[in-house]
Amino acid sequence: MLYNLFKEQKKKLKKLNYDVIEIESTLKKVVNNLIWIEIESYINKLLSKEKEIINTRHNKKFSALKIAINQQFDNKLLYNFSYRALSSAEESLLEKGWKYAIKLDKINTLSIKTDIEYMYHCMEKSLLLNNIDKTNRVKTLLNEFGNKLKNKIDKEIPNLSSEELNAISTLIKEHSLVISKVDKGNAIVVMNKSDYLMKAKELLNDTKTFEKLKHNLTDSREQEFIKFLLQLKRNKIITPEEYKQMRPDTGSRTPEA
């Protein structure tokens, strides 16, 4: 979280202050009082100038983000910048953080079976199953895992209150909001969707940072990569097994709006 980063920087600053005091003490011993007063005055002027530059830079950043400069940021897990007031249940839910694991009251059996089959396929492809006994044992364990998971979930006690569970449904239907994770840490930010989209467009319209492509280059780059792998295999730089592991199984695609 940003708060943890702030505490770490504060520790470094404290150590730096000790170093500065020690250097000042050493300087005072090698120069006379008049020279030291001039040195101290010059350093204070440099510090004041640097502080002014930093304050101006950060004030510009806060203004661009449309966040009040005097807002207090403490060790919170939820920041609501939207026009919508959150209920106590919604706040309690979101304050649990982005990584909070909700205990399920039921599972999709078909989905689990599909995931288990895919896991088995990956193990087989990676040559981890090199004999019949091991293959049968792995199949049995994977099938048992699905049944054990279902039994465990049936006995679990929910870790969310009924109000918090209702809050999930309410927030999912709230299409005017964007609920997102901050870049660093586990905090949650709630924003108006219109503000979020406007900020995203401002960033994407920056031609110095982004370039608009005329077509999707994913397919052509994938083909180039496959040709490169084939060349490595022909030159015996990689083995056929390594080629199979690195070669994409299906056509890749990038998310599209």
PyMOL commands that set and color helices and strands:
alter all, ss='L'
color gray80, all
select helices_A, chain A and resi 2-30+33-65+88-94+109-125+132-155+162-172+193-204+218-234+240-246
alter helices_A, ss='H'
color red, helices_A
select strands_A, chain A and resi 78-80+177-181+188-192
alter strands_A, ss='S'
color yellow, strands_A
deselect
rebuild
show_as cartoon
